[in-house]
Amino acid sequence: MTLPLKTSCVIGHPIKHSRSPLLHGFWIKQFGLSAHYQAQDVAPSDLPAFLNAIRDGSSVFSGGNATIPHKERLAELADVREPSAQILGAANTFWMQDGALHCANTDAYGFLANLDQHAPDWDSGDAKQAVVLGAGGASRAIIYGLITRGFAQILIANRTLARAQEVTNQFQDLAAEHNCTLKTSSIEQASEHLQSCTLLVNTTALGMVGQPALEFPLTDLNPRALVTDIVYTPLETPLLAQAKAQGNKVVDGVGMLLHQAVPGFEKWFGVRPKVSDELRAHVLGAV
């Protein structure tokens, strides 16, 4: 008997750039599933009808991922929002459960799982302090993750101070619940906090191929601090190279991409995949 094909997708507009089919396809083949995952271009005006077709079962898709420009709208249109999507106001994963369309934001999970895998005990101790460069969507997911992981202080540094303050305002209540202090500064002034920080994260596009380098000297950085960058093209950004040269532990950004895909795959196909060296090499080979 041939089992019905389970089909999921990643939606965006445009969508050709997505690497999601590459990594989900790897897992589908690894598990020998009767399943398919594809990129699907969905214009913003078509999103409500696209999701309604999934709700009523007339779509070939049972769920999927969402990327630009659909993350915020997906969180609005879903029937049930997990806390991650509710607090962040954006979702990147959706699935049907008990007749309702659910959504979640797995970026924070992906960020934390990447550090857990490559820098065990990175979050041990009671005086955890982070410096986060940037105040965009990726920054918000990471700040959410760090607050829930028990960081005592998070400095949000951005070229536009008002944008950093917006992020602080968004997470003020959650931070208070977790006894976390949020601070803001310009990127230039953030260097004053490097001696006491235990984690430095770049969430900006600076340092990416085709973008200017991130001008941020690390001479005052705590030698025990972990440095990570969500950029993975190049895999070793100038920031990571600088940190490694002076002896700090570093973690590159490709693992966040891989780990954030795990919860969705389990929701759609019923098996929980692992992020392996083989998967990493498979995805990097296509970058």
Buried (B, 14 or more C-beta within 10 A) or exposed (E): EEEEEBBBBBBBBEBEEBBBBBBBBBBBEBEEBEBBBBBBEBEEEEBEEBBEEBBEEEBBBBBBBBBEBBBBBBBBBBBBBBEBBBBBBBBBBBBBEEEEBBBBBBBBBBBBBBBBBBBEEBBEEEEBBBBBBBBEBBBBBBBBBBBBBEBBBBBBBBBEBEBBBBBBEBBEEBBEEBEBEBBBBEBEEBBEBBEBBBBBBBBBBBBBEEEEEBEBEBEEBBEEBBBBBBBBBBEBBBBBEBBEEEEBBBBBBBBBBBBBBBBBBBBBBEEEBEBEEEBBEBBBEEE
